[in-house]
Amino acid sequence: MGSFTGRTAIVTGAAQGIGAAVARLLAARGAQVVVADINEKGGAELAAGLGDPSYAVGVDVGDEASVAALHEQVISRSGQIDVLVNNAALVPFTAWDDIDFAEWRRIMRVDLDGVYLMCRASSARMRERGYGRIVNLASNTFFAGTPNMAAYVAAKGGVIGFTRALATELGGYGITVNAVSPGLTASEGVLGSAHAGGFDFVTSMQALKGRATPDVIAPAVVFLASEEAGWITGSTVNADGGHVRH
């Protein structure tokens, strides 16, 4: 991973967890990081820790007007968008029998529609400059068919398919589109949810033992966001300690 000096990177869902780890690593390598999160207070605190020239912008990635306002502010303030990391997501733990259509749409709105809306807006700016790196956060639950997560698994499967298709659409403009597929990760959100009970089982299935933390996922994301990864596109990289050997 080389320098990101002179690059502006938007990271969604960056107030905590994997998004925060990605934002910190990008900033450490010289990027101006836009911490984009619906949690405006948390986003502002994270951005303050990154220091200038990074900053925070509140956004609801599932809302078209909110996404448009985010991009208007970034272009006004930074003048460019070089990197987009789509990390924002809802991670439910709901039995299939309890997933009604309202719950299904709630998950899709953020986890899949949000990726579309962010990619649509950011790629338009990237095309103007003939350069861009888009990294979408998927999940190894898509490969494992993890129970109690049907809507989430479907959305992340959509992210992987969308990543492949968008790479084809945007390659001619100097834009790469890839995905990183983490396994169960000890982030704040996971540790405060029902997913926290799954670590013993998951780690027993991994080739590499131990609990993943956001800091071990971030380097894969940042590499794909770098200039050096310019010949990689349409790919999904599993970062799960060898849980799913794909």
C-alpha angles and dihedrals in degrees: 000000000000133000124309093195109146093018126117116211129189114206116186122209087020100144091093146352123021092349092057091048091051091048092051093049093047091049091047088056093053105268125141099235123206106206102210115187140140085229095077096179093051091045092052091050092051092047091050089056091052091054129207133009092024120088142171132247125186114233141167100210092200092060117080095206092049092050091049091051091050092054093046090054094047094049091046092050103032105020094219147044116214103160133032121188112188103203104138111113146145112236109198130184103207130146115240092245090058098050107102123178093266091057091044091054092045090060096041092049092064106022099046110007089048091056091050093049094047093046092048093053099039097043091056089061093043092053090058089059098037092234137087147140120208119185119183122197109230126167138239087231085084090064094039098044089225114205124241090029105078097137092044093048090049092049093048090048086054090051091054093048092045091050091056094047095044091050088060093046096049104033093094090061096056093258123132123202121196140155135223117209112203125191125219105323130192097238125146092259095050095045090053094051142065088269089075089078092063101069098093092054095042096048090050088059096048124099088216112051126223137055119299116234127197090256093064092051097048098070092060090052094046093048091055088048092054132096089243091065091060095121094053119086138144090027133131115210117200112220100181107112091261097302092133109028099209 
